[in-house]
Amino acid sequence: MIDLKGVDLNLLVSLDALLDQANVTRAAARLGISQPALSAQLARLRDLFHDPLFVPSETGRGMVPTTRALELQAPLRAALQELETVVRRPPGFDPLTATRDFAIAASDNSTVAVGLGLMERLRAVAGPGIRLSFRAPNAERVLGQMQRGEVDLLIGSQNMVQAGMTARRLAGERYLVAQRKGHPRGAGPLDLDSYCAQEHILVSTDGGGFVGFVDEVLERLGRQRRVALSIHQFMLAVPILLATDYLCVLPSRLARRYAEKLDLFDLPLPNRHSYDFMAAWHPRHQADPGHVWLRQQVAAVAEGMGC
């Protein structure tokens, strides 16, 4: 058995030329190498196939292929032509006929904000062979998952993008304060005093934290709020808000989905606190036609999201 890991494909190209020309000098000219170089390659080919492959012609001109060489000629030519087709064939991806699973790392909020639109779009532009899977992003593992091909795309805030990733901005997002309709404090304007006087839910996506960016801003202002409950997903906040008198800071796109049940207010803080939705991927996927197509679909969804 020939171990292809040790085979120089250039030797097979040279053998094809030798079989075609039956002459070292002419074959070397066709290949664009010197006659001694081709003679050295012929010696390696003889070792590879354990056969002389060519013997001197009785006329003294050229060479005569052995039986083994003649057996190799047709399958070798077919194999080289197929290899050339593979190498030269332009990469393509047809989402209507392709079979491929795409794994996307995204928080529940990113899945709602971007993923829902992506799911809906793919129903119109992709065939049944295209499937999506969403998984919770882990900042410590996601780059490695991308490198191993376990995650195709990360959708999240700019804080999730790491060195070693390629990324593009999708859309801007800002935060709102949410409370249930009929809240005891009323539906009047929410100033800083009123905000700090309430009890709050904190969404800690890494799990269990009681301090978020709002608390850091309040500390700089010499103020403080009471975080009564810490949860790990934004989507959990809505049913809890509806059943309690807590307040919660939510991304605006998610919060507005429940505007019939929630009162929404701007954060009563000095600066507008916002972030960007980003799509990030590993450079290994940059030229992959299927991945390029997926990124185009995400970008199209983002265009419909506004700034």
PyMOL commands that set and color helices and strands:
alter all, ss='L'
color gray80, all
select helices_A, chain A and resi 4-6+9-21+24-31+35-49+67-88+108-125+142-147+158-160+192-197+213-220+234-243+252-256+283-285+289-303
alter helices_A, ss='H'
color red, helices_A
select strands_A, chain A and resi 54-56+63-65+100-106+130-135+153-157+166-180+199-203+226-231+247-251+262-266+274-281
alter strands_A, ss='S'
color yellow, strands_A
deselect
rebuild
show_as cartoon
